[in-house]
Amino acid sequence: MKLIPVLLMIFTLAWNVSKADEITDVEWLQGFLTVKYFHANATLASCTVFNSSNKPIGGGEMLVKGKVASLIISVPQKYRDSVDVYVTCEKVY
């Protein structure tokens, strides 16, 4: 019966692994938006910040290191520390 806990542990570990193309963290840091983007085989990633009207208000590109791109994106003052923005990221190459 030791097989069931082992299978449960393997299933739990497999379930919690990041997807091949995923924003794993977004935080405000001193008025800048920091974004962590995971991609299994990207070399360069691009992220764009949008306001609640779906208009782009900031963006950037960063080399992927260890399968993660860490971007610091400047946004206009009126949006800083706002929850009314969202981020999209994609592999450039």
C-alpha positions in Angstrom: 0.0 0.0 0.0 3.0 2.3 -0.1 2.4 2.7 -3.8 -0.6 5.1 -3.3 1.3 7.8 -1.4 4.2 7.6 -3.9 1.8 8.0 -6.8 0.0 10.8 -5.1 3.3 12.6 -4.5 4.3 12.2 -8.2 0.9 13.5 -9.4 1.2 16.5 -7.1 4.7 17.4 -8.3 3.7 17.0 -11.9 0.5 19.1 -11.4 2.4 22.1 -9.9 5.1 22.4 -12.7 4.8 25.6 -14.7 3.5 25.4 -18.2 5.8 25.9 -21.2 4.6 29.5 -21.7 3.5 31.2 -18.5 3.7 34.5 -16.6 4.7 33.2 -13.2 4.9 36.5 -11.2 3.8 40.1 -11.5 4.6 42.7 -8.8 4.8 46.5 -8.4 8.3 47.6 -7.3 8.8 51.3 -6.6 6.5 52.3 -9.4 7.7 49.8 -11.9 5.9 46.6 -12.9 8.2 43.5 -12.5 7.3 40.4 -14.6 8.6 36.9 -14.5 7.9 34.9 -17.6 8.7 31.2 -18.0 9.3 29.6 -21.4 10.9 26.3 -21.9 12.7 27.1 -25.2 12.7 30.8 -25.7 15.9 33.0 -26.1 14.1 36.4 -26.1 10.7 37.3 -24.5 8.5 40.3 -25.0 5.9 41.5 -22.5 3.2 44.3 -22.9 1.2 46.0 -20.2 -2.4 47.0 -21.0 -4.8 49.3 -19.2 -8.4 48.5 -18.5 -9.4 49.8 -22.0 -7.0 47.2 -23.6 -4.6 49.9 -24.7 -0.9 49.2 -24.4 0.8 51.4 -21.8 4.2 49.8 -21.4 6.4 47.0 -22.5 9.8 45.5 -22.9 12.0 42.6 -24.1 14.5 40.6 -22.1 16.8 37.6 -22.7 15.6 34.4 -21.2 18.0 33.0 -18.6 17.4 29.6 -17.0 14.1 29.5 -18.9 12.9 32.7 -17.1 12.8 36.3 -18.4 12.8 38.9 -15.7 11.4 42.3 -17.0 11.1 45.6 -15.3 8.5 47.7 -17.1 8.0 51.4 -16.8 4.3 52.5 -17.0 2.8 56.0 -16.9 2.5 57.5 -13.4 -1.3 57.4 -13.3 -1.3 53.5 -13.6 1.5 52.9 -11.0 0.4 50.5 -8.2 -2.9 50.0 -10.0 -4.8 46.7 -10.2 -6.5 47.8 -13.4 -3.6 46.7 -15.7 -2.8 43.3 -17.1 0.3 41.8 -18.8 0.8 39.5 -21.8 4.1 37.9 -22.8 5.3 35.9 -25.7 8.4 34.3 -27.1 10.2 36.5 -29.7 12.7 33.8 -30.7 
